[in-house]
Amino acid sequence: MWQPDGWDVRVRLGILTPHADVGPESELRAMAPADVGLHVARVPFGAMGPGGAMDDTIPLAPVRAFAEPPHVDDAAALLAAAPVGALAYAFTSSAYVIGARGEAYMLDRLRERAHGLPVVAPCAAAVEALRLLGVERIALVDPPWFGATLSELGRGYYEEVGFEVPYAAPCSLPSGQVLIRPEALHAWVAAEVPDSAEAVVIGGNGFRAVGVIEALEATLGRPVLTANQVLLWAALRATGTPTDGVRGYGEVFGA
């Protein structure tokens, strides 16, 4: 009997990720159907050391630098030379720092370097998903390593594009990409998110969060969006691939 060998796929997606981050490829592979190929290029990120080590809160300068030429541009150009249908920029916090207009400029620049391929990013994807879901007020939950200043910049990003943000804060869980536990994240978000928010947006592509989406939507009775979830959703849409084959990871995939 023939065995699957990884070649028979509907679409291949290229992922741009910080060099020492394991979150995006782990979560995207968990969600994506088996016939969606994922191909990752690593981009230097100055705030991460060996083993993915980071400070308890990441400084803003390397976050901004990640979105600037030349490293991410060169990675996009190389990855786009492969037979992929779209590129996914798996890094949330740079959009907080450069704002929605800066993010749009960055995506235009990366599309040019990617030979015209679609390039999607988590914050822009979250905005698109929220509008499709008819949401106007959000609660923004960020990883503990974002810190209060970066989380407030995230609030500003979503307010800039027209959303009300009655709540924005980093969660008070252990700071480290391998330290987050789904049950702890579920309990924290369920306790902290105010009733005034129509949806929850969980930022951070290195934040272990997709495993709590379905349970949180059941607990809170409203949509839950995470950085890697909306990134996959947007990348599939950009390639014309139906999203309803992704099951168990949130209301957005049926929208």
SULVENBEL-V404379 format. One record per pair of residues at least 6 apart in sequence whose C-alpha atoms are under 7 Angstrom apart, sorted by the first residue. I is the first residue (numbers start at 1). J is the second residue. Records with the same first field share a line. If there is no record, write none. Layout:
I=J, J
This chain:
8=35
9=35, 36, 37
10=35, 36
11=36, 37, 85
12=36, 37, 38, 84, 85
13=37, 38, 39, 84, 85, 86, 87
14=38, 39, 40, 79, 84, 86, 87, 88
15=38, 39, 40, 41, 87, 88, 89, 90
16=40, 41, 42, 43, 88, 89, 90
17=41, 42, 43, 89, 90, 91
18=42, 43, 44, 45
19=42, 43, 44, 45
20=48, 51, 52
21=52, 206
22=206
23=205, 206, 207, 208
24=90, 205, 206, 228
27=210, 228
28=228, 232
31=246
32=246
33=245, 246
41=75, 79
43=71, 72, 75
44=71
45=62, 66
46=62
47=54, 58, 62
48=54
56=145, 175
57=145, 146, 147
58=145, 146
63=93, 94
64=94, 97, 98
66=72
67=94
73=110, 113
76=110, 113, 114
77=113, 114
80=114
85=117, 239
86=117, 118, 119, 235, 238, 239
87=118, 119, 120
88=119, 120, 121, 231, 235
89=120, 121
90=121, 122, 205
91=204, 205
92=122, 123, 203, 204, 205, 227
93=204
95=103, 123
96=150, 153, 154, 157
97=153
99=157
100=157
107=119
110=119
111=117, 118, 119
118=238
120=231, 234, 235
121=231
122=227, 228, 230, 231
125=230, 231, 234
126=230
129=252
135=198, 199
136=163, 164
137=163, 164, 165, 197, 198, 199
138=164, 165, 166, 197, 198, 199, 200, 201
139=165, 166, 167, 168, 193, 197, 199, 200, 201
140=167, 168, 169, 200, 201, 202
141=168, 169, 170, 171, 201, 202, 203
142=151, 169, 170, 171, 202, 203, 204
143=170, 171, 203, 204, 207
144=170, 171, 172, 173, 174, 175
145=175
146=170
147=170
148=169, 170
151=168, 169, 170
152=168
155=165, 168
159=165
166=197
174=180
177=206, 207
180=208
182=209, 211, 212
186=212, 216
190=220
198=222
199=222, 223, 224
200=223, 224, 225
201=224, 225, 226
202=225, 226, 227
203=226, 227
204=227
205=227, 228
209=226
210=226, 229, 249
213=224, 249, 250
214=248, 249, 250
217=223, 224
223=251
224=250
233=243, 253
236=242, 243
237=243
243=253, 254
244=253, 254
246=253
